[in-house]
Amino acid sequence: SIFAIPILPTRFFFVHLLQIMIHYKQRILKNGLTVLVNRDHASKLAAVNLLYKVGARNESEDRTGFAHLFEHLMFRGTHNVPEFDVPVQMACGENNAFTNNDYTNFYITLPKENLSTALWLESDRMANLNISEEACATEKQVVIEEFKQRYLNQPYGDEQPLLRGLAYTTHPYRWSTIGLTPDHIASATTEDVRAFYRLHYRPSRAILAISADLDEELMLDMAEEYFGDIEDNNLAIPAIAEEPVQREPRRLEVEREVPATDITIAFHMGDRLSRDFFLGDLSSDLLAGGESSRLVNRLVKEQGLFSSVNAYITGSLDKGLFIIKGRLMPSTSEAEAEAKLWGELNDLKEGNITDYEMEKVKNKFEANMLMGEINIMNKALNLCFYAMTGDTDLVNREAEIYRSLTRDEVKAFAERCFTPNNSSTLIYRAK
C-alpha cells in the first residue's frame, strides 16, 4: 500500500468512500495496438502510458534479463531521435519506465498541448529503435553492474532470487526481473537483442493509454495517426510453462554475512483475476497492514521476537505467492520465530478476525484506490494494466470486490493456502 489514512479508534463505523470511476473509450488499431483514452477535466497535463506485454516471464531460461535490458535500451535513441530525453524536456515533460515479471511500462507526462510530441516519440521508438553494437555494449554493462550492486554485493541481495528459485520449479517466475545470472546478458549478441525487439516491441504486443482534458475521439485519432502505419510482424509468442501444484514442503537454509537472520515462508495462491487474489491481498493487510497490524503489535512490540515483520502478495498475472517474513532479534531462536509466524497464519485459519479488522483493511484499500485515481498518470497506467489482464472494466470493479469479501471467505482461503505442503521456507541465516 502506498497511502495510509488514520482509522479512528474511538468508535467503529464505516462510510462508503466516493470512488472515482475511470471513464474510457477503446479502439484496437488494424495492426493490433490497443488504445484507451480517458478525458480528465481536472488536469492541464497529458499522461501517455505505453505498456508492452513482455516481462521476465517471457524470457527463456538461458536468456534471462532481456526485458530489463530493453528498459534501458529504449532510452538510447532511434535513427530519428539520437537522445530520447531531449525532446521530452523541450516539451516541458517528464518520462520514466519500469520492468517487472509480467510487463514493461513506459510513461510520459507533459502539457496537454504537447501530446503529439509524446505520441511521436513513443511511436518512433516502437518502430525505429537504434540497436547498435555500441548501444548494446554500453547498456549491457550498465545492467551487469546493476546486477552486481543490487544482488551480489548487497546485504540480503540474493534473498528474493533464492526464494523464487525455491518456490517455483517450472514457471519463469522462478527468476527475478534482473535475471538468473549476469552471464546471460554478458554473452548476448546484438542479433539476440534485435530478435527480442522484433518479437515483443510491436503494436500487437502493446497497449497505449492517454489521459488528458481533450476530446476522446481526438485522442483516439491522434493515436491512429502516429501508430496506425507501424506494421506488426505477427510472430508467435512462445507459451509460458505452467507451475505444477506443490505437493510437499520445501526448505532452504543458507548462511550469509548479514547482521540478522531472516525467515521467509511463501505459499502459492491464485492468479490476478481469481477471487483468491483479493482474499490474499486482504489477508496480508490483516497481518501486516501498518504499524497497528497484528504482526507488528504481537511479534515486534509486545513479544520483541522480531525487529521487523511483513506479509504481502506478489501480485502476479499468473499464480503468485503469499509471503510472510520476519527479521529475528539476536535473542530469538529460529524455531520459536518460525513457530510464531505459523501461529499467526493459523489464527486466520481458525477465523479469529473481528468486524473492525475487516472494515479497517477495506477502508484502507478504498482510500488508497481513491487517492491513486486522482493522479492522471495512475489513470493511464491502470487502464493499460487492466487491459493487459483481459478485463479492463475491473479497474472500476475492484472496490466492489473487496467490499464483498467476507470473514468466512478469508478463513477458507487461509485453510487451503497456508498448509505445510504448499509452503517454501527460506532460512537466511546470519553467520
PyMOL commands that set and color helices and strands:
alter all, ss='L'
color gray80, all
select helices_A, chain A and resi 56-58+66-73+85-90+112-128+133-152+159-167+172-174+182-186+190-200+203-205+216-227+275-288+294-302+334-349+355-374+376-389+392-396+398-404+407-417+420-422
alter helices_A, ss='H'
color red, helices_A
select strands_A, chain A and resi 25-28+34-39+45-52+94-99+104-111+206-212+250-256+262-268+306-313+321-328+423-430
alter strands_A, ss='S'
color yellow, strands_A
deselect
rebuild
show_as cartoon
